[in-house]
């Protein structure tokens, strides 16, 4: 389910900044590649609705791992990374 695109260095492209971290790292979406992200979001939705994407048991969840999480604001499913745990 991972989506990776090589950035076209030396070429002017239109991008959308999707995330900025406190460490000054930032993530962009190349606008001409937006259709690939839409297709990925549709695949995630199909996997959730069909039951192919199962919820992990609590003991299986690991810091640094990527899971699907439902965003409360729009009820859509997104890729997410576990950054830490509270015990």
N, CA, C and O atoms as a Maestro MAE file, in Angstrom:
{
 s_m_m2io_version
 :::
 2.0.0
}

f_m_ct {
 s_m_title
 :::
 protein
 m_atom[348] {
  # First column is atom index #
  i_m_mmod_type
  r_m_x_coord
  r_m_y_coord
  r_m_z_coord
  i_m_residue_number
  s_m_chain_name
  s_m_pdb_residue_name
  s_m_pdb_atom_name
  i_m_atomic_number
  :::
  1 25 0.814 -1.186 0.000 1 A "UNK " " N  " 7
  2 3 0.000 0.000 0.000 1 A "UNK " " CA " 6
  3 2 0.865 1.260 0.000 1 A "UNK " " C  " 6
  4 15 0.332 2.365 -0.111 1 A "UNK " " O  " 8
  5 25 2.144 1.123 0.118 2 A "UNK " " N  " 7
  6 3 3.028 2.293 0.137 2 A "UNK " " CA " 6
  7 2 3.045 2.956 -1.231 2 A "UNK " " C  " 6
  8 15 3.005 2.284 -2.261 2 A "UNK " " O  " 8
  9 25 3.102 4.254 -1.229 3 A "UNK " " N  " 7
  10 3 3.134 5.028 -2.462 3 A "UNK " " CA " 6
  11 2 4.355 5.921 -2.411 3 A "UNK " " C  " 6
  12 15 4.503 6.733 -1.497 3 A "UNK " " O  " 8
  13 25 5.227 5.772 -3.390 4 A "UNK " " N  " 7
  14 3 6.442 6.580 -3.409 4 A "UNK " " CA " 6
  15 2 6.660 7.067 -4.832 4 A "UNK " " C  " 6
  16 15 6.543 6.302 -5.789 4 A "UNK " " O  " 8
  17 25 6.979 8.345 -4.958 5 A "UNK " " N  " 7
  18 3 7.226 8.955 -6.252 5 A "UNK " " CA " 6
  19 2 8.580 9.639 -6.187 5 A "UNK " " C  " 6
  20 15 8.876 10.339 -5.218 5 A "UNK " " O  " 8
  21 25 9.401 9.445 -7.204 6 A "UNK " " N  " 7
  22 3 10.681 10.147 -7.252 6 A "UNK " " CA " 6
  23 2 10.430 11.598 -7.597 6 A "UNK " " C  " 6
  24 15 9.725 11.909 -8.558 6 A "UNK " " O  " 8
  25 25 11.012 12.484 -6.805 7 A "UNK " " N  " 7
  26 3 10.826 13.911 -7.036 7 A "UNK " " CA " 6
  27 2 11.619 14.331 -8.273 7 A "UNK " " C  " 6
  28 15 12.796 13.990 -8.390 7 A "UNK " " O  " 8
  29 25 10.998 15.058 -9.190 8 A "UNK " " N  " 7
  30 3 11.674 15.442 -10.440 8 A "UNK " " CA " 6
  31 2 12.605 16.644 -10.257 8 A "UNK " " C  " 6
  32 15 12.249 17.766 -10.616 8 A "UNK " " O  " 8
  33 25 13.799 16.410 -9.698 9 A "UNK " " N  " 7
  34 3 14.756 17.492 -9.468 9 A "UNK " " CA " 6
  35 2 15.140 18.149 -10.790 9 A "UNK " " C  " 6
  36 15 15.267 17.479 -11.815 9 A "UNK " " O  " 8
  37 25 15.323 19.466 -10.753 10 A "UNK " " N  " 7
  38 3 15.692 20.210 -11.943 10 A "UNK " " CA " 6
  39 2 14.517 20.582 -12.815 10 A "UNK " " C  " 6
  40 15 14.696 21.164 -13.884 10 A "UNK " " O  " 8
  41 25 13.314 20.252 -12.373 11 A "UNK " " N  " 7
  42 3 12.103 20.522 -13.137 11 A "UNK " " CA " 6
  43 2 11.120 21.264 -12.233 11 A "UNK " " C  " 6
  44 15 10.951 20.899 -11.070 11 A "UNK " " O  " 8
  45 25 10.480 22.290 -12.755 12 A "UNK " " N  " 7
  46 3 9.500 23.053 -11.990 12 A "UNK " " CA " 6
  47 2 8.207 22.246 -11.891 12 A "UNK " " C  " 6
  48 15 7.641 21.838 -12.905 12 A "UNK " " O  " 8
  49 25 7.743 22.019 -10.655 13 A "UNK " " N  " 7
  50 3 6.498 21.281 -10.440 13 A "UNK " " CA " 6
  51 2 5.639 22.026 -9.429 13 A "UNK " " C  " 6
  52 15 6.149 22.763 -8.585 13 A "UNK " " O  " 8
  53 25 4.358 21.828 -9.523 14 A "UNK " " N  " 7
  54 3 3.405 22.398 -8.585 14 A "UNK " " CA " 6
  55 2 3.167 21.362 -7.489 14 A "UNK " " C  " 6
  56 15 2.896 20.198 -7.782 14 A "UNK " " O  " 8
  57 25 3.269 21.792 -6.208 15 A "UNK " " N  " 7
  58 3 3.108 20.865 -5.094 15 A "UNK " " CA " 6
  59 2 2.129 21.417 -4.071 15 A "UNK " " C  " 6
  60 15 1.831 22.611 -4.043 15 A "UNK " " O  " 8
  61 25 1.640 20.516 -3.236 16 A "UNK " " N  " 7
  62 3 0.787 20.853 -2.105 16 A "UNK " " CA " 6
  63 2 1.517 20.377 -0.857 16 A "UNK " " C  " 6
  64 15 1.837 19.193 -0.753 16 A "UNK " " O  " 8
  65 25 1.791 21.271 0.095 17 A "UNK " " N  " 7
  66 3 2.456 20.888 1.340 17 A "UNK " " CA " 6
  67 2 1.425 20.185 2.215 17 A "UNK " " C  " 6
  68 15 0.404 20.768 2.581 17 A "UNK " " O  " 8
  69 25 1.705 18.922 2.548 18 A "UNK " " N  " 7
  70 3 0.744 18.123 3.300 18 A "UNK " " CA " 6
  71 2 1.021 18.064 4.789 18 A "UNK " " C  " 6
  72 15 0.116 17.813 5.585 18 A "UNK " " O  " 8
  73 25 2.290 18.298 5.175 19 A "UNK " " N  " 7
  74 3 2.627 18.157 6.592 19 A "UNK " " CA " 6
  75 2 3.966 18.840 6.854 19 A "UNK " " C  " 6
  76 15 4.892 18.736 6.049 19 A "UNK " " O  " 8
  77 25 4.062 19.538 7.986 20 A "UNK " " N  " 7
  78 3 5.330 20.145 8.417 20 A "UNK " " CA " 6
  79 2 5.583 19.694 9.849 20 A "UNK " " C  " 6
  80 15 4.717 19.813 10.715 20 A "UNK " " O  " 8
  81 25 6.795 19.170 10.084 21 A "UNK " " N  " 7
  82 3 7.161 18.690 11.411 21 A "UNK " " CA " 6
  83 2 7.932 19.766 12.169 21 A "UNK " " C  " 6
  84 15 8.491 20.679 11.562 21 A "UNK " " O  " 8
  85 25 7.959 19.655 13.485 22 A "UNK " " N  " 7
  86 3 8.705 20.600 14.320 22 A "UNK " " CA " 6
  87 2 10.195 20.590 13.975 22 A "UNK " " C  " 6
  88 15 10.891 21.583 14.187 22 A "UNK " " O  " 8
  89 25 10.678 19.473 13.446 23 A "UNK " " N  " 7
  90 3 12.099 19.354 13.087 23 A "UNK " " CA " 6
  91 2 12.408 20.044 11.759 23 A "UNK " " C  " 6
  92 15 13.526 19.946 11.253 23 A "UNK " " O  " 8
  93 25 11.424 20.737 11.196 24 A "UNK " " N  " 7
  94 3 11.539 21.447 9.917 24 A "UNK " " CA " 6
  95 2 11.488 20.525 8.707 24 A "UNK " " C  " 6
  96 15 11.664 20.995 7.583 24 A "UNK " " O  " 8
  97 25 11.254 19.231 8.896 25 A "UNK " " N  " 7
  98 3 10.988 18.354 7.755 25 A "UNK " " CA " 6
  99 2 9.598 18.680 7.242 25 A "UNK " " C  " 6
  100 15 8.704 19.010 8.021 25 A "UNK " " O  " 8
  101 25 9.414 18.588 5.934 26 A "UNK " " N  " 7
  102 3 8.082 18.795 5.396 26 A "UNK " " CA " 6
  103 2 7.809 17.795 4.285 26 A "UNK " " C  " 6
  104 15 8.728 17.264 3.662 26 A "UNK " " O  " 8
  105 25 6.544 17.552 4.054 27 A "UNK " " N  " 7
  106 3 6.107 16.571 3.077 27 A "UNK " " CA " 6
  107 2 5.213 17.268 2.066 27 A "UNK " " C  " 6
  108 15 4.403 18.125 2.421 27 A "UNK " " O  " 8
  109 25 5.369 16.890 0.800 28 A "UNK " " N  " 7
  110 3 4.577 17.504 -0.259 28 A "UNK " " CA " 6
  111 2 3.929 16.433 -1.121 28 A "UNK " " C  " 6
  112 15 4.381 15.290 -1.175 28 A "UNK " " O  " 8
  113 25 2.874 16.829 -1.783 29 A "UNK " " N  " 7
  114 3 2.226 16.007 -2.796 29 A "UNK " " CA " 6
  115 2 2.415 16.732 -4.121 29 A "UNK " " C  " 6
  116 15 2.059 17.903 -4.247 29 A "UNK " " O  " 8
  117 25 2.970 16.045 -5.102 30 A "UNK " " N  " 7
  118 3 3.105 16.636 -6.434 30 A "UNK " " CA " 6
  119 2 1.707 16.663 -7.041 30 A "UNK " " C  " 6
  120 15 1.070 15.619 -7.183 30 A "UNK " " O  " 8
  121 25 1.233 17.836 -7.394 31 A "UNK " " N  " 7
  122 3 -0.151 17.985 -7.849 31 A "UNK " " CA " 6
  123 2 -0.501 17.079 -9.021 31 A "UNK " " C  " 6
  124 15 -1.619 16.568 -9.089 31 A "UNK " " O  " 8
  125 25 0.432 16.872 -9.943 32 A "UNK " " N  " 7
  126 3 0.140 16.019 -11.092 32 A "UNK " " CA " 6
  127 2 0.012 14.546 -10.701 32 A "UNK " " C  " 6
  128 15 -0.451 13.737 -11.505 32 A "UNK " " O  " 8
  129 25 0.419 14.185 -9.470 33 A "UNK " " N  " 7
  130 3 0.334 12.812 -8.971 33 A "UNK " " CA " 6
  131 2 -0.859 12.614 -8.040 33 A "UNK " " C  " 6
  132 15 -0.992 11.549 -7.437 33 A "UNK " " O  " 8
  133 25 -1.722 13.607 -7.911 34 A "UNK " " N  " 7
  134 3 -2.835 13.551 -6.956 34 A "UNK " " CA " 6
  135 2 -3.762 12.372 -7.227 34 A "UNK " " C  " 6
  136 15 -4.344 11.825 -6.290 34 A "UNK " " O  " 8
  137 25 -3.911 11.974 -8.466 35 A "UNK " " N  " 7
  138 3 -4.773 10.839 -8.796 35 A "UNK " " CA " 6
  139 2 -4.313 9.558 -8.131 35 A "UNK " " C  " 6
  140 15 -5.138 8.722 -7.764 35 A "UNK " " O  " 8
  141 25 -2.993 9.387 -7.968 36 A "UNK " " N  " 7
  142 3 -2.473 8.196 -7.305 36 A "UNK " " CA " 6
  143 2 -2.887 8.172 -5.840 36 A "UNK " " C  " 6
  144 15 -3.211 7.111 -5.306 36 A "UNK " " O  " 8
  145 25 -2.879 9.330 -5.183 37 A "UNK " " N  " 7
  146 3 -3.302 9.398 -3.783 37 A "UNK " " CA " 6
  147 2 -4.794 9.109 -3.672 37 A "UNK " " C  " 6
  148 15 -5.224 8.416 -2.751 37 A "UNK " " O  " 8
  149 25 -5.583 9.634 -4.599 38 A "UNK " " N  " 7
  150 3 -7.020 9.352 -4.599 38 A "UNK " " CA " 6
  151 2 -7.273 7.852 -4.736 38 A "UNK " " C  " 6
  152 15 -8.130 7.301 -4.044 38 A "UNK " " O  " 8
  153 25 -6.530 7.190 -5.626 39 A "UNK " " N  " 7
  154 3 -6.687 5.748 -5.822 39 A "UNK " " CA " 6
  155 2 -6.302 4.991 -4.555 39 A "UNK " " C  " 6
  156 15 -6.958 4.014 -4.195 39 A "UNK " " O  " 8
  157 25 -5.242 5.435 -3.874 40 A "UNK " " N  " 7
  158 3 -4.817 4.805 -2.626 40 A "UNK " " CA " 6
  159 2 -5.897 4.956 -1.561 40 A "UNK " " C  " 6
  160 15 -6.191 4.002 -0.840 40 A "UNK " " O  " 8
  161 25 -6.491 6.146 -1.454 41 A "UNK " " N  " 7
  162 3 -7.545 6.371 -0.465 41 A "UNK " " CA " 6
  163 2 -8.752 5.474 -0.750 41 A "UNK " " C  " 6
  164 15 -9.372 4.962 0.183 41 A "UNK " " O  " 8
  165 25 -9.089 5.279 -2.022 42 A "UNK " " N  " 7
  166 3 -10.199 4.393 -2.385 42 A "UNK " " CA " 6
  167 2 -9.874 2.945 -2.026 42 A "UNK " " C  " 6
  168 15 -10.746 2.209 -1.566 42 A "UNK " " O  " 8
  169 25 -8.612 2.530 -2.236 43 A "UNK " " N  " 7
  170 3 -8.190 1.179 -1.885 43 A "UNK " " CA " 6
  171 2 -8.278 0.961 -0.375 43 A "UNK " " C  " 6
  172 15 -8.728 -0.095 0.071 43 A "UNK " " O  " 8
  173 25 -7.860 1.932 0.402 44 A "UNK " " N  " 7
  174 3 -7.956 1.843 1.856 44 A "UNK " " CA " 6
  175 2 -9.416 1.681 2.273 44 A "UNK " " C  " 6
  176 15 -9.737 0.831 3.103 44 A "UNK " " O  " 8
  177 25 -10.288 2.487 1.702 45 A "UNK " " N  " 7
  178 3 -11.721 2.412 2.043 45 A "UNK " " CA " 6
  179 2 -12.289 1.031 1.705 45 A "UNK " " C  " 6
  180 15 -13.041 0.463 2.497 45 A "UNK " " O  " 8
  181 25 -11.939 0.493 0.549 46 A "UNK " " N  " 7
  182 3 -12.412 -0.849 0.157 46 A "UNK " " CA " 6
  183 2 -11.895 -1.909 1.131 46 A "UNK " " C  " 6
  184 15 -12.642 -2.803 1.530 46 A "UNK " " O  " 8
  185 25 -10.617 -1.812 1.514 47 A "UNK " " N  " 7
  186 3 -10.045 -2.789 2.439 47 A "UNK " " CA " 6
  187 2 -10.736 -2.754 3.798 47 A "UNK " " C  " 6
  188 15 -10.968 -3.799 4.406 47 A "UNK " " O  " 8
  189 25 -11.063 -1.562 4.271 48 A "UNK " " N  " 7
  190 3 -11.744 -1.427 5.566 48 A "UNK " " CA " 6
  191 2 -13.162 -1.989 5.463 48 A "UNK " " C  " 6
  192 15 -13.583 -2.771 6.315 48 A "UNK " " O  " 8
  193 25 -13.891 -1.596 4.433 49 A "UNK " " N  " 7
  194 3 -15.280 -2.038 4.292 49 A "UNK " " CA " 6
  195 2 -15.404 -3.544 4.053 49 A "UNK " " C  " 6
  196 15 -16.377 -4.160 4.489 49 A "UNK " " O  " 8
  197 25 -14.428 -4.140 3.364 50 A "UNK " " N  " 7
  198 3 -14.483 -5.574 3.062 50 A "UNK " " CA " 6
  199 2 -14.013 -6.433 4.230 50 A "UNK " " C  " 6
  200 15 -14.237 -7.644 4.240 50 A "UNK " " O  " 8
  201 25 -13.364 -5.816 5.211 51 A "UNK " " N  " 7
  202 3 -12.836 -6.578 6.341 51 A "UNK " " CA " 6
  203 2 -11.420 -7.076 6.123 51 A "UNK " " C  " 6
  204 15 -10.864 -7.730 7.006 51 A "UNK " " O  " 8
  205 25 -10.814 -6.787 4.967 52 A "UNK " " N  " 7
  206 3 -9.422 -7.212 4.722 52 A "UNK " " CA " 6
  207 2 -8.451 -6.471 5.636 52 A "UNK " " C  " 6
  208 15 -7.403 -7.011 5.990 52 A "UNK " " O  " 8
  209 25 -8.785 -5.252 6.019 53 A "UNK " " N  " 7
  210 3 -7.945 -4.486 6.945 53 A "UNK " " CA " 6
  211 2 -8.476 -4.762 8.350 53 A "UNK " " C  " 6
  212 15 -9.497 -4.206 8.755 53 A "UNK " " O  " 8
  213 25 -7.785 -5.613 9.079 54 A "UNK " " N  " 7
  214 3 -8.260 -5.991 10.409 54 A "UNK " " CA " 6
  215 2 -7.556 -5.163 11.478 54 A "UNK " " C  " 6
  216 15 -6.421 -4.723 11.292 54 A "UNK " " O  " 8
  217 25 -8.226 -4.961 12.570 55 A "UNK " " N  " 7
  218 3 -7.641 -4.223 13.696 55 A "UNK " " CA " 6
  219 2 -6.603 -5.095 14.380 55 A "UNK " " C  " 6
  220 15 -6.859 -6.272 14.631 55 A "UNK " " O  " 8
  221 25 -5.430 -4.539 14.688 56 A "UNK " " N  " 7
  222 3 -4.413 -5.338 15.387 56 A "UNK " " CA " 6
  223 2 -4.782 -5.511 16.854 56 A "UNK " " C  " 6
  224 15 -5.504 -4.693 17.425 56 A "UNK " " O  " 8
  225 25 -4.282 -6.580 17.454 57 A "UNK " " N  " 7
  226 3 -4.399 -6.740 18.903 57 A "UNK " " CA " 6
  227 2 -3.456 -5.752 19.558 57 A "UNK " " C  " 6
  228 15 -2.443 -5.382 18.964 57 A "UNK " " O  " 8
  229 25 -3.765 -5.318 20.762 58 A "UNK " " N  " 7
  230 3 -2.946 -4.314 21.451 58 A "UNK " " CA " 6
  231 2 -1.480 -4.739 21.546 58 A "UNK " " C  " 6
  232 15 -0.594 -3.892 21.431 58 A "UNK " " O  " 8
  233 25 -1.205 -6.025 21.752 59 A "UNK " " N  " 7
  234 3 0.182 -6.485 21.894 59 A "UNK " " CA " 6
  235 2 0.931 -6.450 20.562 59 A "UNK " " C  " 6
  236 15 2.161 -6.515 20.553 59 A "UNK " " O  " 8
  237 25 0.220 -6.350 19.441 60 A "UNK " " N  " 7
  238 3 0.849 -6.300 18.115 60 A "UNK " " CA " 6
  239 2 1.274 -4.884 17.720 60 A "UNK " " C  " 6
  240 15 2.099 -4.723 16.820 60 A "UNK " " O  " 8
  241 25 0.735 -3.875 18.365 61 A "UNK " " N  " 7
  242 3 1.007 -2.493 17.980 61 A "UNK " " CA " 6
  243 2 2.405 -2.102 18.443 61 A "UNK " " C  " 6
  244 15 2.767 -2.273 19.607 61 A "UNK " " O  " 8
  245 25 3.188 -1.566 17.487 62 A "UNK " " N  " 7
  246 3 4.577 -1.215 17.782 62 A "UNK " " CA " 6
  247 2 4.854 0.236 17.402 62 A "UNK " " C  " 6
  248 15 4.378 0.712 16.371 62 A "UNK " " O  " 8
  249 25 5.617 0.931 18.227 63 A "UNK " " N  " 7
  250 3 6.032 2.296 17.928 63 A "UNK " " CA " 6
  251 2 6.821 2.277 16.619 63 A "UNK " " C  " 6
  252 15 7.690 1.428 16.416 63 A "UNK " " O  " 8
  253 25 6.509 3.216 15.743 64 A "UNK " " N  " 7
  254 3 7.171 3.315 14.451 64 A "UNK " " CA " 6
  255 2 6.435 2.604 13.338 64 A "UNK " " C  " 6
  256 15 6.708 2.854 12.164 64 A "UNK " " O  " 8
  257 25 5.505 1.724 13.677 65 A "UNK " " N  " 7
  258 3 4.752 0.993 12.662 65 A "UNK " " CA " 6
  259 2 3.640 1.859 12.070 65 A "UNK " " C  " 6
  260 15 3.184 2.825 12.681 65 A "UNK " " O  " 8
  261 25 3.223 1.486 10.872 66 A "UNK " " N  " 7
  262 3 2.173 2.224 10.167 66 A "UNK " " CA " 6
  263 2 0.889 1.394 10.192 66 A "UNK " " C  " 6
  264 15 0.899 0.195 9.916 66 A "UNK " " O  " 8
  265 25 -0.210 2.060 10.529 67 A "UNK " " N  " 7
  266 3 -1.522 1.432 10.604 67 A "UNK " " CA " 6
  267 2 -2.536 2.342 9.929 67 A "UNK " " C  " 6
  268 15 -2.224 3.474 9.560 67 A "UNK " " O  " 8
  269 25 -3.755 1.835 9.774 68 A "UNK " " N  " 7
  270 3 -4.855 2.667 9.315 68 A "UNK " " CA " 6
  271 2 -5.563 3.219 10.537 68 A "UNK " " C  " 6
  272 15 -5.742 2.519 11.534 68 A "UNK " " O  " 8
  273 25 -5.966 4.483 10.454 69 A "UNK " " N  " 7
  274 3 -6.697 5.107 11.554 69 A "UNK " " CA " 6
  275 2 -7.817 5.948 10.966 69 A "UNK " " C  " 6
  276 15 -7.645 6.603 9.938 69 A "UNK " " O  " 8
  277 25 -8.959 5.922 11.624 70 A "UNK " " N  " 7
  278 3 -10.088 6.719 11.151 70 A "UNK " " CA " 6
  279 2 -10.022 8.104 11.785 70 A "UNK " " C  " 6
  280 15 -9.969 8.243 13.007 70 A "UNK " " O  " 8
  281 25 -10.024 9.120 10.932 71 A "UNK " " N  " 7
  282 3 -9.949 10.508 11.372 71 A "UNK " " CA " 6
  283 2 -11.349 10.965 11.753 71 A "UNK " " C  " 6
  284 15 -12.276 10.888 10.947 71 A "UNK " " O  " 8
  285 25 -11.497 11.440 12.981 72 A "UNK " " N  " 7
  286 3 -12.812 11.779 13.524 72 A "UNK " " CA " 6
  287 2 -13.478 12.918 12.759 72 A "UNK " " C  " 6
  288 15 -14.704 12.947 12.652 72 A "UNK " " O  " 8
  289 25 -12.698 13.854 12.226 73 A "UNK " " N  " 7
  290 3 -13.277 15.030 11.571 73 A "UNK " " CA " 6
  291 2 -14.042 14.704 10.290 73 A "UNK " " C  " 6
  292 15 -15.062 15.333 10.006 73 A "UNK " " O  " 8
  293 25 -13.561 13.721 9.507 74 A "UNK " " N  " 7
  294 3 -14.240 13.407 8.239 74 A "UNK " " CA " 6
  295 2 -14.623 11.930 8.115 74 A "UNK " " C  " 6
  296 15 -15.167 11.518 7.091 74 A "UNK " " O  " 8
  297 25 -14.346 11.138 9.141 75 A "UNK " " N  " 7
  298 3 -14.661 9.702 9.186 75 A "UNK " " CA " 6
  299 2 -13.974 8.887 8.097 75 A "UNK " " C  " 6
  300 15 -14.381 7.755 7.838 75 A "UNK " " O  " 8
  301 25 -12.943 9.431 7.453 76 A "UNK " " N  " 7
  302 3 -12.200 8.691 6.436 76 A "UNK " " CA " 6
  303 2 -11.011 7.994 7.093 76 A "UNK " " C  " 6
  304 15 -10.565 8.381 8.173 76 A "UNK " " O  " 8
  305 25 -10.510 6.967 6.426 77 A "UNK " " N  " 7
  306 3 -9.379 6.193 6.925 77 A "UNK " " CA " 6
  307 2 -8.096 6.696 6.286 77 A "UNK " " C  " 6
  308 15 -8.053 6.957 5.084 77 A "UNK " " O  " 8
  309 25 -7.039 6.834 7.104 78 A "UNK " " N  " 7
  310 3 -5.754 7.346 6.638 78 A "UNK " " CA " 6
  311 2 -4.626 6.458 7.150 78 A "UNK " " C  " 6
  312 15 -4.783 5.739 8.137 78 A "UNK " " O  " 8
  313 25 -3.495 6.519 6.470 79 A "UNK " " N  " 7
  314 3 -2.292 5.863 6.979 79 A "UNK " " CA " 6
  315 2 -1.800 6.680 8.164 79 A "UNK " " C  " 6
  316 15 -1.848 7.910 8.141 79 A "UNK " " O  " 8
  317 25 -1.333 6.004 9.183 80 A "UNK " " N  " 7
  318 3 -0.833 6.698 10.380 80 A "UNK " " CA " 6
  319 2 0.359 5.934 10.939 80 A "UNK " " C  " 6
  320 15 0.477 4.724 10.751 80 A "UNK " " O  " 8
  321 25 1.229 6.645 11.621 81 A "UNK " " N  " 7
  322 3 2.397 6.020 12.242 81 A "UNK " " CA " 6
  323 2 2.301 6.227 13.749 81 A "UNK " " C  " 6
  324 15 2.009 7.329 14.213 81 A "UNK " " O  " 8
  325 25 2.547 5.167 14.508 82 A "UNK " " N  " 7
  326 3 2.542 5.247 15.971 82 A "UNK " " CA " 6
  327 2 3.841 5.912 16.407 82 A "UNK " " C  " 6
  328 15 4.929 5.405 16.136 82 A "UNK " " O  " 8
  329 25 3.721 7.050 17.086 83 A "UNK " " N  " 7
  330 3 4.892 7.805 17.528 83 A "UNK " " CA " 6
  331 2 5.290 7.488 18.960 83 A "UNK " " C  " 6
  332 15 6.447 7.681 19.333 83 A "UNK " " O  " 8
  333 25 4.365 7.011 19.757 84 A "UNK " " N  " 7
  334 3 4.675 6.708 21.151 84 A "UNK " " CA " 6
  335 2 3.462 6.088 21.825 84 A "UNK " " C  " 6
  336 15 2.374 6.025 21.252 84 A "UNK " " O  " 8
  337 25 3.669 5.641 23.032 85 A "UNK " " N  " 7
  338 3 2.574 5.048 23.802 85 A "UNK " " CA " 6
  339 2 2.532 5.692 25.182 85 A "UNK " " C  " 6
  340 15 3.557 6.117 25.715 85 A "UNK " " O  " 8
  341 25 1.359 5.755 25.739 86 A "UNK " " N  " 7
  342 3 1.152 6.222 27.105 86 A "UNK " " CA " 6
  343 2 0.759 5.011 27.941 86 A "UNK " " C  " 6
  344 15 -0.209 4.318 27.627 86 A "UNK " " O  " 8
  345 25 1.501 4.763 28.989 87 A "UNK " " N  " 7
  346 3 1.201 3.591 29.828 87 A "UNK " " CA " 6
  347 2 0.638 4.053 31.152 87 A "UNK " " C  " 6
  348 15 0.318 3.229 32.009 87 A "UNK " " O  " 8
  :::
 }
 m_bond[347] {
  # First column is bond index #
  i_m_from
  i_m_to
  i_m_order
  :::
  1 1 2 1
  2 2 3 1
  3 3 4 2
  4 3 5 1
  5 5 6 1
  6 6 7 1
  7 7 8 2
  8 7 9 1
  9 9 10 1
  10 10 11 1
  11 11 12 2
  12 11 13 1
  13 13 14 1
  14 14 15 1
  15 15 16 2
  16 15 17 1
  17 17 18 1
  18 18 19 1
  19 19 20 2
  20 19 21 1
  21 21 22 1
  22 22 23 1
  23 23 24 2
  24 23 25 1
  25 25 26 1
  26 26 27 1
  27 27 28 2
  28 27 29 1
  29 29 30 1
  30 30 31 1
  31 31 32 2
  32 31 33 1
  33 33 34 1
  34 34 35 1
  35 35 36 2
  36 35 37 1
  37 37 38 1
  38 38 39 1
  39 39 40 2
  40 39 41 1
  41 41 42 1
  42 42 43 1
  43 43 44 2
  44 43 45 1
  45 45 46 1
  46 46 47 1
  47 47 48 2
  48 47 49 1
  49 49 50 1
  50 50 51 1
  51 51 52 2
  52 51 53 1
  53 53 54 1
  54 54 55 1
  55 55 56 2
  56 55 57 1
  57 57 58 1
  58 58 59 1
  59 59 60 2
  60 59 61 1
  61 61 62 1
  62 62 63 1
  63 63 64 2
  64 63 65 1
  65 65 66 1
  66 66 67 1
  67 67 68 2
  68 67 69 1
  69 69 70 1
  70 70 71 1
  71 71 72 2
  72 71 73 1
  73 73 74 1
  74 74 75 1
  75 75 76 2
  76 75 77 1
  77 77 78 1
  78 78 79 1
  79 79 80 2
  80 79 81 1
  81 81 82 1
  82 82 83 1
  83 83 84 2
  84 83 85 1
  85 85 86 1
  86 86 87 1
  87 87 88 2
  88 87 89 1
  89 89 90 1
  90 90 91 1
  91 91 92 2
  92 91 93 1
  93 93 94 1
  94 94 95 1
  95 95 96 2
  96 95 97 1
  97 97 98 1
  98 98 99 1
  99 99 100 2
  100 99 101 1
  101 101 102 1
  102 102 103 1
  103 103 104 2
  104 103 105 1
  105 105 106 1
  106 106 107 1
  107 107 108 2
  108 107 109 1
  109 109 110 1
  110 110 111 1
  111 111 112 2
  112 111 113 1
  113 113 114 1
  114 114 115 1
  115 115 116 2
  116 115 117 1
  117 117 118 1
  118 118 119 1
  119 119 120 2
  120 119 121 1
  121 121 122 1
  122 122 123 1
  123 123 124 2
  124 123 125 1
  125 125 126 1
  126 126 127 1
  127 127 128 2
  128 127 129 1
  129 129 130 1
  130 130 131 1
  131 131 132 2
  132 131 133 1
  133 133 134 1
  134 134 135 1
  135 135 136 2
  136 135 137 1
  137 137 138 1
  138 138 139 1
  139 139 140 2
  140 139 141 1
  141 141 142 1
  142 142 143 1
  143 143 144 2
  144 143 145 1
  145 145 146 1
  146 146 147 1
  147 147 148 2
  148 147 149 1
  149 149 150 1
  150 150 151 1
  151 151 152 2
  152 151 153 1
  153 153 154 1
  154 154 155 1
  155 155 156 2
  156 155 157 1
  157 157 158 1
  158 158 159 1
  159 159 160 2
  160 159 161 1
  161 161 162 1
  162 162 163 1
  163 163 164 2
  164 163 165 1
  165 165 166 1
  166 166 167 1
  167 167 168 2
  168 167 169 1
  169 169 170 1
  170 170 171 1
  171 171 172 2
  172 171 173 1
  173 173 174 1
  174 174 175 1
  175 175 176 2
  176 175 177 1
  177 177 178 1
  178 178 179 1
  179 179 180 2
  180 179 181 1
  181 181 182 1
  182 182 183 1
  183 183 184 2
  184 183 185 1
  185 185 186 1
  186 186 187 1
  187 187 188 2
  188 187 189 1
  189 189 190 1
  190 190 191 1
  191 191 192 2
  192 191 193 1
  193 193 194 1
  194 194 195 1
  195 195 196 2
  196 195 197 1
  197 197 198 1
  198 198 199 1
  199 199 200 2
  200 199 201 1
  201 201 202 1
  202 202 203 1
  203 203 204 2
  204 203 205 1
  205 205 206 1
  206 206 207 1
  207 207 208 2
  208 207 209 1
  209 209 210 1
  210 210 211 1
  211 211 212 2
  212 211 213 1
  213 213 214 1
  214 214 215 1
  215 215 216 2
  216 215 217 1
  217 217 218 1
  218 218 219 1
  219 219 220 2
  220 219 221 1
  221 221 222 1
  222 222 223 1
  223 223 224 2
  224 223 225 1
  225 225 226 1
  226 226 227 1
  227 227 228 2
  228 227 229 1
  229 229 230 1
  230 230 231 1
  231 231 232 2
  232 231 233 1
  233 233 234 1
  234 234 235 1
  235 235 236 2
  236 235 237 1
  237 237 238 1
  238 238 239 1
  239 239 240 2
  240 239 241 1
  241 241 242 1
  242 242 243 1
  243 243 244 2
  244 243 245 1
  245 245 246 1
  246 246 247 1
  247 247 248 2
  248 247 249 1
  249 249 250 1
  250 250 251 1
  251 251 252 2
  252 251 253 1
  253 253 254 1
  254 254 255 1
  255 255 256 2
  256 255 257 1
  257 257 258 1
  258 258 259 1
  259 259 260 2
  260 259 261 1
  261 261 262 1
  262 262 263 1
  263 263 264 2
  264 263 265 1
  265 265 266 1
  266 266 267 1
  267 267 268 2
  268 267 269 1
  269 269 270 1
  270 270 271 1
  271 271 272 2
  272 271 273 1
  273 273 274 1
  274 274 275 1
  275 275 276 2
  276 275 277 1
  277 277 278 1
  278 278 279 1
  279 279 280 2
  280 279 281 1
  281 281 282 1
  282 282 283 1
  283 283 284 2
  284 283 285 1
  285 285 286 1
  286 286 287 1
  287 287 288 2
  288 287 289 1
  289 289 290 1
  290 290 291 1
  291 291 292 2
  292 291 293 1
  293 293 294 1
  294 294 295 1
  295 295 296 2
  296 295 297 1
  297 297 298 1
  298 298 299 1
  299 299 300 2
  300 299 301 1
  301 301 302 1
  302 302 303 1
  303 303 304 2
  304 303 305 1
  305 305 306 1
  306 306 307 1
  307 307 308 2
  308 307 309 1
  309 309 310 1
  310 310 311 1
  311 311 312 2
  312 311 313 1
  313 313 314 1
  314 314 315 1
  315 315 316 2
  316 315 317 1
  317 317 318 1
  318 318 319 1
  319 319 320 2
  320 319 321 1
  321 321 322 1
  322 322 323 1
  323 323 324 2
  324 323 325 1
  325 325 326 1
  326 326 327 1
  327 327 328 2
  328 327 329 1
  329 329 330 1
  330 330 331 1
  331 331 332 2
  332 331 333 1
  333 333 334 1
  334 334 335 1
  335 335 336 2
  336 335 337 1
  337 337 338 1
  338 338 339 1
  339 339 340 2
  340 339 341 1
  341 341 342 1
  342 342 343 1
  343 343 344 2
  344 343 345 1
  345 345 346 1
  346 346 347 1
  347 347 348 2
  :::
 }
}
